[in-house]
Amino acid sequence: MTLPHILAVMGSGETAPTMVTTHRMLASKLQKPARAVLLDTPYGFQENAPELATKAVEYFQTSINLELEVAGLTEIIGADALAVERGLQKVADADYVFAGPGSPTYALRQWSGTPLAGLLNKKLRDGGIVTFASAAALTLGRFTLPVYEIYKVGEDPRWLDGLNILGEIGVNVALIPHYNNAEGGHHDTRFCYMGERRLSMLEREMPADVYVLGVDEHTGMVIDLDAQTVTVVGKGVVTIRVHGESTQIASGETFSVDRLRDPAQASRRDTKQIATSQAKTSSMTTVSGTPVTEAPAIFDTNLREATDRLNQVFSEALANSDADGAARAALELDDAIAGWSGDTLQSDATDHARAVLRSMVTRLAAAATGGLRDPRDVLGPFVQVLLDLRAQVRSDKRFDLSDIIRDRLAAINVEVRDTPDGAQWGFRTS
């Protein structure tokens, strides 16, 4: 099997349910067994780096059926030379290289002066898949944003030199993931926390032949160098921003790579979808020889959003006496907790989801004890039999038996009232 030549870029959600379909599609293009490696440098400075590596490996093994080997390149500067060479050799030998969250500044500092960029470029030339997401994606362009230094430390907006992997295929950009970030609420955190004011300042510092290429959160861009096409996948859009003027390309669209190489001169016909069937994911994908049925599209952006949505579904099901619907919502939340467990951006969302799930179980238990069906629907047929019998004995002037039936119903909290239209019944409220 000939290896493909693919560069995949993800704005965020690289180990979340939203990107499972894309990862599976990429994995299906690899020879079996595939050699895949996790490039762990971007988060190598974090104390929980081993935990992050374990989560990524578990995510790919469980959700993608792809075994990732950890490169072991959390630190290159000052690290053991043999360990570094072994890690770089893993990257060189891999059919698939994945890198994700962390700090682009730290990653660039560690990679500077090493063969890493050359190895990635060679892979794209000779065959292989490179998937960079979040912080790692920031390093792919000619320029890179030092996000933490600007947004958290307060340094002046500036560019760093990037790996320029995209430049090797003729795409001269500063790539910005998390492009539609909205965490700031009342203040602008779009464009990977830069906001419009700072991004405009940064644009003025770029050479005229460089533009901004933005990738929304939970969105990806698959650059197929064999077909010379780009396909947008996921929830959001890819944005081409040239001198402040933006053009958005929706998820599901496929277009020529030339549009990224020269967006100002790209013909309108290049925006047409190329091979529509290629842009749509098949409902059945083969991974490691095993047919895998794709799950329905995930519309939740994070675990908290999924939790709140399913809690609403659960509450509505209980209100409608739909026990099966309530149980399904609880089971879906349990699946969502497992599905989002690999996402590194969830903070306290897992604790919140588990608390809601426990609440669902408690509410289901209460419903099982008290019953979900209207008591009138459950007891109505039996009460009506007794009322019909009472009407018969009353017509026979057996009022003693009529009173006994009425008293027995009263003992189970059923009140009978005789009206000109016949006997009526209901439950006592006090």
C-alpha positions as CSV (number, residue, x, y, z in Angstrom):
1,M,0.0,0.0,0.0
2,T,1.4,3.4,-1.0
3,L,1.5,5.9,1.7
4,P,-0.5,9.1,1.2
5,H,1.0,12.6,1.4
6,I,-1.2,14.4,3.8
7,L,-0.9,17.4,6.2
8,A,-3.9,17.6,8.6
9,V,-4.4,20.7,10.7
10,M,-6.8,20.9,13.6
11,G,-7.9,24.0,15.4
12,S,-8.7,22.2,18.7
13,G,-10.5,19.1,19.9
14,E,-7.8,16.8,18.6
15,T,-8.5,14.2,21.3
16,A,-12.3,14.9,21.6
17,P,-15.3,13.1,20.0
18,T,-15.6,15.8,17.4
19,M,-12.4,14.7,15.6
20,V,-12.9,11.0,15.8
21,T,-14.4,10.7,12.3
22,T,-11.4,12.7,10.8
23,H,-8.8,10.6,12.7
24,R,-10.5,7.4,11.5
25,M,-10.5,8.7,7.9
26,L,-6.8,9.4,8.1
27,A,-6.0,6.1,9.8
28,S,-7.8,4.2,7.1
29,K,-5.3,5.5,4.5
30,L,-2.3,3.9,6.3
31,Q,-0.8,0.6,5.7
32,K,-1.4,-2.1,8.4
33,P,0.1,-2.3,10.9
34,A,0.8,1.4,10.8
35,R,3.7,3.0,12.5
36,A,2.4,6.0,14.4
37,V,4.2,8.3,16.8
38,L,3.1,11.0,19.3
39,L,5.4,14.0,19.2
40,D,5.2,15.0,22.8
41,T,7.4,18.2,22.8
42,P,4.7,20.9,22.9
43,Y,3.6,20.0,26.4
44,G,6.9,18.7,27.5
45,F,7.4,21.5,30.1
46,Q,4.2,20.5,32.0
47,E,4.4,18.5,35.2
48,N,1.6,16.2,33.9
49,A,3.3,15.5,30.5
50,P,3.2,11.7,31.1
51,E,-0.5,11.9,31.9
52,L,-1.2,13.8,28.7
53,A,0.8,11.3,26.7
54,T,-1.2,8.4,28.2
55,K,-4.5,10.1,27.5
56,A,-3.5,10.6,23.8
57,V,-2.4,7.0,23.4
58,E,-5.6,5.7,25.0
59,Y,-7.7,8.0,22.8
60,F,-6.1,6.7,19.6
61,Q,-6.2,3.1,20.7
62,T,-9.8,3.2,21.9
63,S,-11.5,5.5,19.5
64,I,-9.3,5.3,16.4
65,N,-7.8,1.7,16.7
66,L,-4.4,3.1,16.1
67,E,-1.4,2.4,18.3
68,L,0.7,5.5,19.1
69,E,4.3,5.2,20.2
70,V,5.5,8.2,22.3
71,A,8.5,9.9,20.8
72,G,9.9,10.8,24.2
73,L,11.0,14.3,23.1
74,T,9.5,16.3,25.9
75,E,12.9,18.0,26.3
76,I,15.6,18.2,23.7
77,I,17.8,21.1,24.9
78,G,20.2,19.6,27.4
79,A,18.6,16.1,27.2
80,D,20.5,12.9,26.7
81,A,21.8,12.8,23.2
82,L,21.0,9.1,22.7
83,A,17.4,9.6,23.9
84,V,17.0,12.5,21.5
85,E,18.3,10.6,18.6
86,R,16.0,7.7,19.4
87,G,13.0,10.0,19.5
88,L,13.9,11.6,16.2
89,Q,14.3,8.2,14.6
90,K,10.8,7.3,15.8
91,V,9.5,10.3,14.0
92,A,11.6,9.5,10.9
93,D,10.3,5.9,10.7
94,A,6.6,6.8,11.4
95,D,3.9,6.6,8.8
96,Y,1.8,9.0,11.0
97,V,3.0,11.8,13.3
98,F,0.7,13.5,15.7
99,A,1.3,16.6,17.9
100,G,-1.1,18.7,19.8
101,P,-1.6,20.9,22.8
102,G,1.0,22.8,24.9
103,S,3.1,25.9,24.2
104,P,4.2,26.8,20.7
105,T,7.1,28.8,22.1
106,Y,8.4,26.0,24.1
107,A,8.1,23.6,21.2
108,L,9.9,25.9,18.8
109,R,12.7,26.5,21.3
110,Q,13.2,22.7,21.7
111,W,13.0,22.0,18.0
112,S,15.3,24.8,16.9
113,G,18.5,23.6,15.4
114,T,17.3,19.9,15.3
115,P,16.3,17.9,12.2
116,L,12.7,17.8,13.2
117,A,11.3,20.2,10.6
118,G,13.3,18.4,7.9
119,L,11.9,15.1,9.0
120,L,8.4,16.4,8.7
121,N,9.0,17.9,5.3
122,K,10.6,14.7,4.1
123,K,7.6,12.7,5.3
124,L,5.2,14.9,3.3
125,R,7.5,14.5,0.2
126,D,8.1,10.8,0.5
127,G,4.8,9.6,2.0
128,G,3.1,9.8,5.4
129,I,0.6,11.8,7.4
130,V,1.4,14.7,9.7
131,T,-1.4,15.9,12.0
132,F,-0.7,19.0,14.0
133,A,-3.3,20.5,16.3
134,S,-3.7,23.4,18.7
135,A,-0.3,24.6,19.9
136,A,1.5,22.4,17.5
137,A,-0.5,23.8,14.6
138,L,0.7,27.3,15.5
139,T,4.2,26.3,14.5
140,L,3.3,25.2,11.0
141,G,3.4,28.6,9.3
142,R,6.1,31.1,8.5
143,F,5.3,32.9,11.6
144,T,4.0,31.7,15.0
145,L,2.1,33.5,17.8
146,P,3.7,33.4,21.3
147,V,0.2,33.1,22.7
148,Y,1.0,32.7,26.4
149,E,3.6,35.4,26.5
150,I,1.1,37.9,24.9
151,Y,-2.2,36.9,26.5
152,K,-1.0,35.7,29.9
153,V,2.2,37.6,30.6
154,G,1.3,40.8,28.8
155,E,4.2,41.1,26.4
156,D,3.8,43.2,23.3
157,P,2.3,41.4,20.3
158,R,5.0,40.0,18.1
159,W,5.7,37.1,15.8
160,L,8.2,34.2,16.1
161,D,9.6,32.4,13.2
162,G,7.7,29.2,12.7
163,L,8.7,25.8,11.3
164,N,7.2,26.9,7.9
165,I,6.1,23.4,7.0
166,L,3.3,25.0,5.1
167,G,5.8,27.2,3.2
168,E,7.4,24.0,1.8
169,I,4.2,23.3,-0.1
170,G,3.9,26.9,-1.2
171,V,1.4,28.2,1.5
172,N,2.9,31.3,3.0
173,V,0.9,32.0,6.1
174,A,0.7,32.6,9.8
175,L,-1.6,29.7,10.9
176,I,-3.9,30.5,13.9
177,P,-5.9,27.7,15.5
178,H,-8.7,28.4,18.1
179,Y,-9.7,31.0,15.6
180,N,-13.3,31.4,16.9
181,N,-12.5,31.1,20.6
182,A,-15.2,32.7,22.8
183,E,-13.9,32.0,26.3
184,G,-13.5,35.6,27.0
185,G,-17.2,36.2,27.1
186,H,-17.3,40.0,27.4
187,H,-13.9,40.5,25.9
188,D,-12.6,39.4,22.6
189,T,-10.6,36.2,22.7
190,R,-11.0,35.2,19.0
191,F,-7.9,34.4,16.9
192,C,-6.3,32.2,19.6
193,Y,-6.9,34.8,22.4
194,M,-5.5,37.7,20.4
195,G,-8.7,39.5,19.6
196,E,-9.2,41.9,16.7
197,R,-7.1,44.8,18.1
198,R,-4.0,42.7,18.6
199,L,-4.4,40.7,15.4
200,S,-4.6,43.9,13.4
201,M,-1.4,45.1,15.0
202,L,0.3,41.8,14.2
203,E,-0.9,41.8,10.6
204,R,0.8,45.1,10.0
205,E,4.1,43.5,11.0
206,M,3.8,40.7,8.4
207,P,5.4,40.9,4.9
208,A,3.0,41.7,2.1
209,D,3.1,38.1,0.8
210,V,2.1,36.5,4.1
211,Y,-1.5,36.2,5.2
212,V,-3.5,34.8,8.2
213,L,-5.0,31.3,7.9
214,G,-7.4,30.6,10.7
215,V,-8.9,27.2,11.8
216,D,-11.9,27.2,14.1
217,E,-12.1,25.1,17.2
218,H,-13.2,21.5,16.7
219,T,-12.5,22.0,13.0
220,G,-9.8,20.6,10.7
221,M,-8.2,21.1,7.4
222,V,-7.0,18.0,5.5
223,I,-4.4,18.9,2.8
224,D,-4.1,16.0,0.4
225,L,-0.9,16.6,-1.6
226,D,-1.6,13.7,-3.9
227,A,-4.9,15.2,-5.1
228,Q,-3.7,18.8,-4.5
229,T,-6.9,19.5,-2.6
230,V,-7.9,20.8,0.8
231,T,-11.0,19.5,2.7
232,V,-12.5,21.3,5.7
233,V,-13.9,19.0,8.3
234,G,-15.5,19.4,11.7
235,K,-17.9,21.9,13.2
236,G,-16.6,25.3,12.1
237,V,-14.9,27.1,9.2
238,V,-11.4,27.8,7.9
239,T,-10.7,31.5,7.3
240,I,-8.4,33.1,4.8
241,R,-7.6,36.6,6.0
242,V,-5.7,38.9,3.7
243,H,-4.9,42.4,4.9
244,G,-7.9,42.3,7.3
245,E,-10.3,41.0,4.7
246,S,-11.7,37.6,5.5
247,T,-13.1,34.7,3.5
248,Q,-14.7,31.7,5.2
249,I,-14.7,28.2,3.9
250,A,-17.3,25.9,5.4
251,S,-16.9,22.4,6.8
252,G,-17.5,19.8,4.0
253,E,-16.0,22.0,1.2
254,T,-13.1,20.7,-0.9
255,F,-11.0,23.1,-2.9
256,S,-7.7,23.4,-4.7
257,V,-4.5,23.9,-2.7
258,D,-3.7,26.7,-5.1
259,R,-6.4,28.8,-3.3
260,L,-4.1,28.8,-0.2
261,R,-1.0,29.3,-2.3
262,D,-2.3,32.5,-3.9
263,P,-5.7,33.5,-2.3
264,A,-5.7,36.9,-3.9
265,Q,-5.5,35.5,-7.4
266,A,-7.5,32.3,-7.0
267,S,-10.3,31.9,-9.5
268,R,-13.9,31.6,-8.3
269,R,-14.1,28.3,-9.9
270,D,-11.5,27.0,-7.5
271,T,-14.0,27.5,-4.7
272,K,-16.3,24.9,-6.2
273,Q,-16.4,21.6,-4.4
274,I,-14.1,19.1,-6.0
275,A,-15.3,15.5,-6.0
276,T,-18.2,15.9,-3.7
277,S,-18.0,12.3,-2.7
278,Q,-14.5,12.9,-1.4
279,A,-15.7,15.6,0.9
280,K,-18.3,13.4,2.6
281,T,-17.2,10.8,5.0
282,S,-18.6,7.3,4.3
283,S,-20.9,5.9,6.9
284,M,-18.6,2.9,7.1
285,T,-14.8,3.2,7.4
286,T,-12.4,0.3,7.6
287,V,-9.8,0.7,10.3
288,S,-7.1,-2.0,10.7
289,G,-9.2,-4.3,8.5
290,T,-12.3,-4.0,10.8
291,P,-15.4,-2.3,9.5
292,V,-16.3,0.6,11.9
293,T,-19.7,2.1,11.8
294,E,-19.4,5.9,12.2
295,A,-21.3,7.4,15.1
296,P,-23.8,10.2,14.4
297,A,-22.3,13.7,14.1
298,I,-21.3,15.2,17.4
299,F,-22.6,18.7,17.8
300,D,-21.3,19.4,21.3
301,T,-18.2,21.6,21.5
302,N,-17.2,20.4,25.0
303,L,-18.3,18.0,27.8
304,R,-20.0,20.7,29.7
305,E,-22.2,21.6,26.7
306,A,-23.0,17.9,26.2
307,T,-23.8,17.6,29.9
308,D,-26.2,20.5,29.9
309,R,-27.9,19.3,26.7
310,L,-28.4,15.8,27.9
311,N,-29.6,17.0,31.3
312,Q,-32.3,19.0,29.5
313,V,-33.3,15.9,27.4
314,F,-33.4,13.9,30.6
315,S,-35.7,16.4,32.4
316,E,-38.0,16.7,29.5
317,A,-38.3,12.9,29.3
318,L,-39.2,12.6,32.9
319,A,-41.8,15.4,32.6
320,N,-43.3,13.4,29.7
321,S,-43.2,10.1,31.6
322,D,-40.8,8.7,29.1
323,A,-38.7,6.4,31.2
324,D,-36.8,5.0,28.1
325,G,-35.9,8.5,27.0
326,A,-34.6,9.4,30.4
327,A,-32.5,6.3,30.6
328,R,-31.1,6.9,27.1
329,A,-30.1,10.4,28.1
330,A,-28.3,9.1,31.2
331,L,-26.5,6.4,29.1
332,E,-25.5,9.0,26.5
333,L,-24.0,11.2,29.3
334,D,-22.0,8.2,30.5
335,D,-20.7,7.7,27.0
336,A,-20.0,11.4,26.6
337,I,-17.9,11.4,29.8
338,A,-15.8,8.5,28.4
339,G,-15.6,10.1,25.0
340,W,-14.3,13.4,26.3
341,S,-11.9,11.9,28.8
342,G,-9.0,12.3,26.4
343,D,-9.6,16.0,25.8
344,T,-7.0,18.1,27.6
345,L,-9.1,21.2,27.8
346,Q,-12.0,20.0,30.0
347,S,-10.8,21.4,33.4
348,D,-13.7,20.7,35.9
349,A,-16.2,19.6,33.2
350,T,-15.8,15.9,34.1
351,D,-16.6,16.5,37.8
352,H,-19.7,18.5,36.7
353,A,-20.8,15.8,34.3
354,R,-20.4,13.1,36.9
355,A,-22.4,15.1,39.4
356,V,-25.2,15.5,36.8
357,L,-25.1,11.8,36.0
358,R,-25.5,11.0,39.7
359,S,-28.4,13.4,39.9
360,M,-30.0,11.6,36.9
361,V,-29.7,8.2,38.7
362,T,-31.3,9.6,41.8
363,R,-34.2,11.1,39.9
364,L,-34.7,7.9,38.0
365,A,-34.8,6.0,41.3
366,A,-37.4,8.4,42.6
367,A,-39.5,8.0,39.5
368,A,-39.2,4.2,39.8
369,T,-40.5,4.4,43.4
370,G,-43.4,6.8,42.7
371,G,-44.1,5.7,39.1
372,L,-44.0,7.7,35.9
373,R,-47.4,6.9,34.6
374,D,-50.5,8.9,35.6
375,P,-52.2,7.0,38.5
376,R,-55.5,7.6,36.8
377,D,-54.2,5.6,33.8
378,V,-53.0,2.8,36.0
379,L,-56.1,2.5,38.4
380,G,-58.8,3.9,36.1
381,P,-59.9,0.5,34.6
382,F,-60.2,-1.1,38.1
383,V,-62.0,1.9,39.6
384,Q,-64.4,1.9,36.7
385,V,-65.3,-1.7,37.3
386,L,-66.2,-0.9,40.9
387,L,-68.1,2.1,39.9
388,D,-70.1,0.1,37.4
389,L,-70.9,-2.5,40.2
390,R,-71.8,0.3,42.6
391,A,-74.2,1.7,40.0
392,Q,-75.8,-1.7,39.6
393,V,-76.4,-2.2,43.4
394,R,-77.7,1.3,43.7
395,S,-80.3,0.6,41.0
396,D,-81.3,-2.5,43.1
397,K,-81.7,-0.2,46.1
398,R,-78.8,-2.0,47.9
399,F,-77.4,1.3,49.3
400,D,-75.6,-0.6,52.0
401,L,-73.4,-2.3,49.4
402,S,-73.0,1.0,47.5
403,D,-71.7,2.6,50.7
404,I,-69.3,-0.3,51.2
405,I,-67.8,0.2,47.7
406,R,-67.5,3.9,48.3
407,D,-65.8,3.4,51.6
408,R,-63.4,0.9,50.2
409,L,-62.4,3.3,47.5
410,A,-62.0,6.1,50.0
411,A,-59.6,3.8,51.9
412,I,-57.2,3.9,49.0
413,N,-57.6,7.7,48.6
414,V,-60.2,7.6,45.8
415,E,-63.0,9.9,46.3
416,V,-66.4,9.2,44.6
417,R,-69.0,12.0,44.0
418,D,-72.5,11.3,42.7
419,T,-73.7,13.8,40.2
420,P,-76.7,14.1,37.8
421,D,-74.3,12.8,35.1
422,G,-73.3,9.8,37.1
423,A,-70.5,9.0,39.5
424,Q,-67.2,10.8,39.2
425,W,-64.0,10.0,40.9
426,G,-60.6,11.5,41.7
427,F,-57.8,11.3,44.2
428,R,-58.0,13.2,47.4
429,T,-55.5,16.1,47.6
430,S,-55.3,16.2,51.4
